[in-house]
């Protein structure tokens, strides 16, 4: 029997003592010059990042937007396989959802990745093919880290709840296979706390740490459910050595180690309060 994603993630978190998700947003324009002539520059870059950071990574999170051309998909497949070779799960940040045959096609992305982010705007039927993959993780966008997230997510419904609160409640109902989590940004710590109170059992993927300046302490305190959850940094890790030429990967490894240590201080403090 295949082990469920969040069980595998819990094992990984315990094994490396880390909740760090490393976002592999391999922007071609920022890849070091000495890798640009490689057959697949993004894969060459990601391989070196994985080599330098895997000891500190609970998960890798490539964003599909950086890979949506022929060479990009090849690079992504190589990246996922290599991460799996290091025994690190891969969460594809794709924010997919649609209707009927289209969403079933999107769900095939889970044939390769261990988990995916999805957009709930079109309702449950648009997510059903993802939810049906019992062994895969499905992170539903709830309260995002971008400044415009409040444009829709903070709207109040006739029920006096905000839209993001309704999304959290629905995700909890959709969690029939124990494979659903939420995306809740670290740039909105008060909402992070309130959503955790509302859905105590759903693990969160918390973006917005690093370049976006999110609240790391709140990310740990409210992002984890029974110790399971992910706190993501992308640019803050993978481009930490952008000015170091061929030594870029070492700087990424150091950035991942520092974030792991920082988050673990908050994890230890939370454990001490229990």
C-alpha positions in Angstrom: 0.0 0.0 0.0 1.3 3.4 -0.9 2.1 5.7 2.0 0.1 9.0 2.1 1.9 12.2 1.3 1.6 13.8 4.8 2.9 10.6 6.4 5.9 10.7 4.1 6.4 14.4 4.8 6.2 13.8 8.6 8.9 11.1 8.2 11.1 13.5 6.2 10.6 16.4 8.7 11.7 14.1 11.5 14.6 12.7 9.6 16.2 16.0 8.7 14.8 18.0 11.6 13.5 20.7 9.2 10.2 22.2 7.9 12.0 24.2 5.1 10.5 24.0 1.7 13.0 25.2 -0.9 11.3 26.9 -3.8 13.0 26.0 -7.1 11.9 29.0 -9.1 14.6 28.6 -11.7 14.4 31.9 -13.5 16.5 31.6 -16.6 17.5 35.2 -16.5 19.1 34.7 -13.0 20.9 31.4 -13.6 24.7 31.9 -13.4 26.3 32.6 -16.7 28.6 29.5 -16.6 25.5 27.3 -16.7 23.7 29.1 -19.6 25.4 27.0 -22.3 24.3 23.7 -20.8 21.7 21.6 -22.6 19.2 22.3 -19.9 20.4 25.3 -17.8 17.5 25.1 -15.3 18.3 21.4 -14.6 22.0 22.2 -14.3 21.1 24.9 -11.8 18.6 22.9 -9.9 20.9 19.9 -9.6 23.5 22.0 -7.9 21.0 23.7 -5.6 19.6 20.2 -4.6 23.2 19.0 -3.9 23.8 22.0 -1.7 20.5 22.1 0.2 19.0 18.6 0.4 20.3 18.0 4.0 18.2 21.0 5.1 15.1 20.5 2.9 11.9 18.9 4.0 10.5 19.4 0.5 11.3 21.1 -2.9 8.7 23.3 -4.5 9.3 24.1 -8.1 6.9 26.6 -9.5 5.5 25.4 -12.8 5.5 28.9 -14.3 9.3 28.7 -14.8 9.2 25.5 -16.7 6.3 25.9 -19.2 8.2 25.3 -22.4 9.7 22.1 -24.0 13.1 22.4 -22.3 11.5 23.5 -19.1 9.4 20.4 -18.8 12.4 18.3 -19.5 14.3 20.1 -16.8 11.5 19.8 -14.4 11.2 16.0 -14.9 15.0 15.7 -14.3 14.7 17.9 -11.2 11.9 15.8 -9.7 13.7 12.6 -10.3 16.9 13.9 -8.8 15.1 15.2 -5.7 13.5 11.8 -5.3 16.9 10.2 -5.6 17.9 12.3 -2.5 14.7 11.1 -0.8 13.1 14.6 -0.8 9.4 14.9 -1.8 8.4 17.4 -4.4 5.5 19.8 -4.3 4.6 21.3 -7.7 3.4 24.8 -7.3 1.0 24.9 -10.2 -2.2 26.4 -8.8 -4.3 24.2 -11.2 -8.0 23.6 -11.4 -10.6 23.5 -14.2 -13.6 21.5 -15.2 -14.2 18.0 -16.6 -11.5 16.6 -18.9 -9.3 19.6 -18.4 -8.8 19.2 -14.7 -8.3 15.4 -15.1 -5.4 16.3 -17.5 -4.0 18.7 -14.9 -4.2 16.1 -12.2 -1.8 13.9 -14.3 1.0 16.2 -13.0 0.7 14.1 -9.8 2.0 11.1 -11.7 5.4 12.7 -11.2 5.2 15.1 -8.2 4.2 14.2 -4.7 1.9 17.1 -4.1 0.4 20.1 -5.9 -1.1 23.5 -5.2 -4.7 24.0 -6.5 -7.0 27.0 -6.9 -10.5 26.5 -5.3 -12.2 29.3 -7.2 -14.2 26.9 -9.4 -15.4 24.7 -6.6 -15.1 21.1 -5.6 -15.7 19.4 -8.9 -12.7 21.3 -10.4 -10.5 19.8 -7.6 -12.0 16.3 -7.4 -9.4 14.5 -9.6 -6.7 15.9 -7.3 -8.5 15.0 -4.1 -9.1 11.5 -5.4 -5.3 10.9 -5.5 -5.2 9.6 -1.9 -1.5 9.2 -1.7 -0.8 12.7 -3.0 -0.9 16.1 -1.2 -3.3 18.8 -2.3 -2.6 22.3 -1.0 -5.6 24.6 -1.5 -5.0 28.3 -2.0 -6.6 30.0 1.0 -4.9 33.3 2.2 -2.0 34.1 -0.2 1.1 36.1 0.6 0.8 38.7 -2.2 -0.4 42.2 -1.5 -3.5 41.8 -3.7 -4.6 38.7 -1.9 -7.0 40.7 0.1 -8.9 41.9 -3.0 -11.0 38.8 -3.0 -9.9 36.7 -0.1 -10.9 39.2 2.5 -14.4 39.8 1.1 -17.1 39.2 3.7 -20.0 36.8 2.9 -23.6 37.0 4.0 -22.6 34.4 6.7 -20.3 37.0 8.2 -17.2 34.9 7.4 -14.5 36.1 5.0 -14.0 34.3 1.7 -10.7 32.8 2.8 -12.4 31.4 6.0 -15.0 29.7 3.8 -12.3 28.2 1.6 -10.6 26.8 4.8 -13.9 25.3 5.9 -14.5 23.7 2.6 -11.0 22.3 2.4 -11.6 20.7 5.8 -14.8 19.1 4.4 -12.9 18.0 1.3 -10.2 16.3 3.3 -11.8 12.9 3.2 -8.6 11.1 2.4 -6.3 13.1 4.8 -4.4 14.6 1.8 -5.5 18.2 1.9 -3.5 21.2 3.2 -3.8 24.9 2.8 -1.6 27.7 1.4 -1.5 30.5 3.9 1.0 33.2 3.6 3.4 34.3 6.3 2.8 38.0 5.3 -0.7 37.7 7.0 0.2 36.4 10.5 -3.2 37.3 12.0 -5.0 35.5 9.4 -2.6 32.6 9.7 -3.5 32.3 13.4 -7.2 32.6 12.9 -7.2 29.9 10.1 -5.2 27.6 12.3 -7.8 28.0 15.1 -10.5 27.2 12.5 -8.9 24.1 11.0 -6.5 22.6 13.6 -5.8 19.4 11.6 -4.8 20.7 8.2 -1.1 21.2 7.4 -0.2 24.5 5.9 2.3 25.5 3.2 3.4 28.9 4.3 5.1 31.0 1.6 6.3 34.6 2.0 9.4 33.9 4.1 12.6 35.4 2.8 12.3 37.9 -0.1 8.7 38.8 0.8 9.6 39.4 4.5 6.9 37.2 6.1 6.7 36.4 9.8 8.8 33.3 10.4 7.7 32.8 14.0 4.0 32.9 13.1 4.7 30.6 10.2 6.1 27.9 12.6 3.6 28.6 15.4 0.5 28.4 13.3 1.6 26.7 10.1 2.3 23.2 11.6 -0.3 20.7 12.5 1.1 18.1 14.9 4.5 19.1 13.7 3.7 18.7 10.0 3.7 21.6 7.6 6.1 23.5 5.3 7.6 27.0 5.4 8.8 28.0 2.0 11.6 30.3 0.8 12.5 30.5 -2.9 14.6 33.4 -4.0 16.0 33.9 -0.6 17.7 30.5 -0.8 18.4 29.7 -4.5 19.7 33.1 -5.4 21.6 33.8 -2.2 24.8 33.3 -4.1 23.8 35.3 -7.2 26.9 37.4 -7.0 29.3 34.5 -6.4 29.5 33.1 -9.8 30.4 29.4 -9.8 30.2 29.3 -6.0 26.5 30.1 -6.0 25.4 26.7 -4.7 27.4 27.0 -1.5 25.6 30.2 -0.6 22.3 28.6 -1.3 23.2 25.7 1.1 24.2 28.2 3.8 20.9 30.1 3.3 18.9 26.9 3.7 20.9 25.9 6.8 20.3 29.3 8.4 16.6 29.2 7.7 16.3 25.7 9.1 18.1 26.8 12.2 15.9 29.9 12.6 12.7 28.0 12.1 13.9 25.3 14.5 14.3 27.8 17.3 10.6 28.6 17.0 9.7 24.9 16.7 11.6 24.2 19.9 10.0 27.2 21.6 6.6 25.9 20.6 7.4 22.4 21.9 8.5 23.9 25.2 5.1 25.7 25.5 3.2 22.5 25.2 
